[in-house]
Amino acid sequence: MVKVVKRSGEEEEFLEDKVYNSLINAGASEEVAKQIVKELEDWIKIEGFGKISTDEIRRFIFNRLKVLEPDVLESWQFYDRIFKGRITFSDGKVLVVDKGHLYLGKKVKDIGNKGLDRSEEVKEILEELREDMKYGLSPKTVNARLYALFMGVLKKKDMPKEEKIKSIELINNFRKEMGWKPYELKQPIQ
């Protein structure tokens, strides 16, 4: 049995379903999610890991998504930032700008609390998406981010029901502005 070492130092059993579900929630196709989980399992076996860090797993998944479904990689990073309070550094690169302006596509925010609590935060994220679009973010990437945001709101256990309803309404209004079909709920919001 392979153990996963979390950033906190806590250990838990490696579960393929957890990886698969996170890929699906980020918008990966079933085919790609299954492929990545299989490749990850094979890699873990070949390397003979008894323990593996969450960072190693994420790096492996990110590298595969970069090749197989780049838009999903971007939406997973977006989901991590919004709902997990994590920022993913790409290839360890740091960018320094001595003069002029640089658009980074993100508001500067403290990272710490996990997830969203209020629809006002969802509204800010949607405003960020509008700004990103002005600077050339593709509709495909916007759609992937919206899906990640929608799934995150639905799965957020400690967000009050009224705030979830408002958040989904904001997301669906944004989709309508884009000329896209609103998301339909498969079950009532809890």
Summary of the structure (lengths in Angstrom):
residues: 190
radius of gyration: 17.7
end to end distance: 35.3
largest distance: 52.6
contacts: 481
relative contact order: 0.11
helix: 57%
strand: 5%
